[in-house]
Amino acid sequence: MDNEHICQSCGRVMITQNLYGTHGDGHRNEDYCIHCYKDGLFTCHSIEEQLEASTGSLSNVDLKTLKRWMGVEDKASWVLDRCGYVTLSTIDEGGYPRPIAIDVIAHEGIRELWMTSFRSSNKVAHLRKNPKAGISFVREADSVTLIGTADIFTDSETLNRLWKDIFYHYYPAGPADEGYCLIRFTTLKARLWLDSELSSLDFTQ
């Protein structure tokens, strides 16, 4: 069953948009159904409440596999998988943050994110001088901000391992293209606003 059309709180299949929940300003939330999320508020505040409210009315779904009941780090990774581009901020020559939209091509949760870039790009030049960087991404009312460091990879083993055929549009010579490199962002700390709850994670400890 396609999780994109399942309420991520109760598991109810949302066949039409009329079943989508609503944010506080009234616009639709595609992650939750109207029975679980209305006007920016959840109707159930624990998995036990949700199980009791859902008994006998839904398909056989393990609620623990749904976004609403995941741990915060897994929940942030779930959001990252569905948000499309992220914003990567590097430090420019004047010491200012330089944000730019970029696609994440692979990731290990939110602790390690991989991106590709031209070796001659400004962001690569910035990171070679100062590896400190930040990443942020948003979906629905959820937002995640990561701070950490970024390394540039140009070795053939790594370039080949993460190569995707779509990259030929940018690097026509393939993995050996002299313009092709990879950026690995390693998260040190995270600030998360997920399902109306603020939390922080520290991966340096």
C-alpha positions as CSV (number, residue, x, y, z in Angstrom):
1,M,0.0,0.0,0.0
2,D,1.3,3.5,-0.9
3,N,2.2,5.3,2.3
4,E,1.8,8.6,0.4
5,H,-1.9,8.1,0.5
6,I,-2.1,6.7,4.1
7,C,-2.7,8.9,7.1
8,Q,0.6,8.9,9.0
9,S,-1.2,8.8,12.3
10,C,-3.9,6.2,12.0
11,G,-3.2,4.4,8.7
12,R,-6.5,5.3,7.1
13,V,-6.4,5.4,3.3
14,M,-7.0,8.9,2.1
15,I,-8.8,8.3,-1.2
16,T,-9.7,11.9,-1.9
17,Q,-8.3,15.3,-0.8
18,N,-11.5,15.8,1.3
19,L,-10.0,13.3,3.7
20,Y,-6.8,15.3,4.2
21,G,-6.3,17.1,7.6
22,T,-6.1,20.8,7.9
23,H,-3.5,23.2,9.2
24,G,-4.3,26.1,11.6
25,D,-4.8,28.4,8.6
26,G,-7.2,25.9,7.0
27,H,-5.1,24.6,4.1
28,R,-4.7,20.9,3.6
29,N,-2.1,18.6,5.3
30,E,-1.4,15.6,3.1
31,D,0.3,13.6,5.8
32,Y,-2.7,13.2,8.1
33,C,-6.4,12.6,7.7
34,I,-9.2,15.0,8.9
35,H,-10.1,12.5,11.7
36,C,-6.6,12.8,13.2
37,Y,-5.5,16.3,12.4
38,K,-7.8,19.3,12.2
39,D,-7.1,23.0,12.4
40,G,-3.5,22.3,13.3
41,L,-4.3,20.0,16.2
42,F,-4.0,16.3,16.7
43,T,-7.1,14.5,18.0
44,C,-5.0,11.7,19.7
45,H,-1.9,12.5,21.8
46,S,-0.5,9.0,22.3
47,I,-0.3,5.8,20.4
48,E,-2.6,4.2,22.9
49,E,-5.2,6.8,22.3
50,Q,-4.8,6.3,18.5
51,L,-5.1,2.5,18.8
52,E,-8.3,2.8,20.8
53,A,-9.8,5.4,18.4
54,S,-8.8,3.3,15.4
55,T,-10.0,-0.2,16.6
56,G,-12.2,-1.9,14.0
57,S,-12.2,1.0,11.5
58,L,-8.9,0.7,9.6
59,S,-6.8,-1.6,7.6
60,N,-4.2,-3.7,9.2
61,V,-1.4,-1.1,9.7
62,D,1.4,-1.2,12.3
63,L,1.1,2.3,13.7
64,K,4.7,2.3,14.8
65,T,5.7,2.4,11.1
66,L,3.9,5.6,10.6
67,K,5.5,9.0,10.8
68,R,3.4,10.3,13.7
69,W,4.7,7.6,16.1
70,M,8.4,7.4,14.9
71,G,11.3,8.6,17.0
72,V,12.3,12.2,16.3
73,E,15.4,11.2,14.3
74,D,13.5,8.7,12.1
75,K,10.7,11.2,11.7
76,A,13.2,13.9,10.4
77,S,14.6,11.3,7.9
78,W,11.1,10.5,6.7
79,V,10.5,14.2,6.0
80,L,13.9,14.5,4.2
81,D,12.9,11.6,1.9
82,R,9.8,13.6,0.8
83,C,10.9,17.2,0.8
84,G,12.7,17.4,-2.6
85,Y,15.5,20.0,-2.5
86,V,17.2,21.2,0.7
87,T,19.0,24.4,1.3
88,L,22.7,24.2,1.9
89,S,24.4,27.2,3.4
90,T,28.2,27.7,3.1
91,I,30.3,30.6,4.4
92,D,31.3,33.0,1.6
93,E,34.4,35.2,1.2
94,G,33.0,37.9,3.3
95,G,32.0,35.6,6.2
96,Y,28.3,35.6,5.3
97,P,26.1,32.5,4.9
98,R,25.4,31.7,1.3
99,P,22.2,29.5,1.0
100,I,21.5,27.5,-2.2
101,A,19.0,24.9,-3.1
102,I,20.5,21.5,-3.7
103,D,19.3,17.9,-4.2
104,V,20.3,15.2,-1.7
105,I,21.3,12.1,-3.6
106,A,21.9,9.8,-0.6
107,H,21.7,10.0,3.1
108,E,22.1,8.0,6.4
109,G,19.1,9.4,8.3
110,I,19.9,13.0,9.0
111,R,23.5,12.3,10.3
112,E,25.1,12.1,6.8
113,L,23.9,13.7,3.6
114,W,25.5,13.4,0.2
115,M,25.2,15.9,-2.7
116,T,26.9,16.5,-6.0
117,S,28.4,19.7,-7.4
118,F,30.8,21.1,-10.0
119,R,34.3,21.3,-8.7
120,S,34.5,24.9,-9.9
121,S,31.3,26.0,-8.0
122,N,31.3,28.7,-5.4
123,K,30.0,26.3,-2.7
124,V,32.9,23.9,-3.3
125,A,35.4,26.8,-3.1
126,H,33.8,28.0,0.1
127,L,33.9,24.5,1.7
128,R,37.5,24.0,0.8
129,K,38.3,27.2,2.8
130,N,35.8,26.7,5.6
131,P,34.0,23.3,6.0
132,K,31.4,24.6,8.4
133,A,28.0,24.5,6.8
134,G,24.2,24.2,7.5
135,I,21.3,22.5,5.9
136,S,17.6,23.2,6.3
137,F,14.5,21.6,4.8
138,V,10.7,21.9,5.1
139,R,7.6,19.8,4.4
140,E,4.1,20.8,5.4
141,A,4.5,22.4,8.8
142,D,7.6,20.5,9.6
143,S,11.1,22.0,9.5
144,V,14.6,20.7,10.2
145,T,17.8,22.7,10.6
146,L,21.2,21.0,10.7
147,I,24.6,22.4,11.4
148,G,27.8,20.5,10.7
149,T,30.8,20.2,8.4
150,A,31.1,19.3,4.7
151,D,33.9,17.5,2.9
152,I,34.6,17.3,-0.8
153,F,35.2,13.9,-2.4
154,T,37.0,13.5,-5.8
155,D,38.3,9.9,-5.4
156,S,37.2,7.5,-8.1
157,E,35.9,4.9,-5.6
158,T,33.4,7.3,-4.0
159,L,32.5,9.0,-7.3
160,N,31.6,5.6,-8.9
161,R,29.8,4.3,-5.8
162,L,27.3,7.2,-5.7
163,W,27.1,7.8,-9.5
164,K,23.5,7.9,-11.0
165,D,22.8,7.9,-14.7
166,I,20.9,11.2,-14.4
167,F,24.3,12.8,-13.7
168,Y,25.2,12.5,-17.4
169,H,23.1,15.6,-18.0
170,Y,25.7,17.5,-15.9
171,Y,28.8,15.4,-16.3
172,P,28.8,14.0,-19.8
173,A,32.1,12.1,-19.3
174,G,30.6,10.0,-16.5
175,P,32.2,9.4,-13.1
176,A,35.6,10.4,-14.5
177,D,34.3,13.8,-15.6
178,E,36.8,16.4,-14.3
179,G,34.0,18.7,-13.2
180,Y,32.2,16.1,-11.0
181,C,32.7,15.9,-7.2
182,L,30.6,14.9,-4.2
183,I,29.9,16.8,-1.0
184,R,29.4,14.8,2.2
185,F,27.6,16.8,5.0
186,T,28.1,15.4,8.5
187,T,25.6,16.7,11.0
188,L,26.8,17.8,14.4
189,K,23.6,19.3,15.8
190,A,20.0,19.4,14.7
191,R,17.0,21.6,15.6
192,L,13.7,20.2,14.7
193,W,10.1,21.3,14.5
194,L,8.1,18.2,13.8
195,D,4.4,17.6,14.4
196,S,4.2,20.8,16.4
197,E,6.9,19.8,18.8
198,L,10.4,21.4,19.1
199,S,13.4,19.2,19.8
200,S,17.2,19.2,19.5
201,L,19.7,16.5,18.8
202,D,23.4,16.6,19.5
203,F,25.6,14.1,17.6
204,T,28.8,15.3,19.1
205,Q,28.3,13.6,22.4
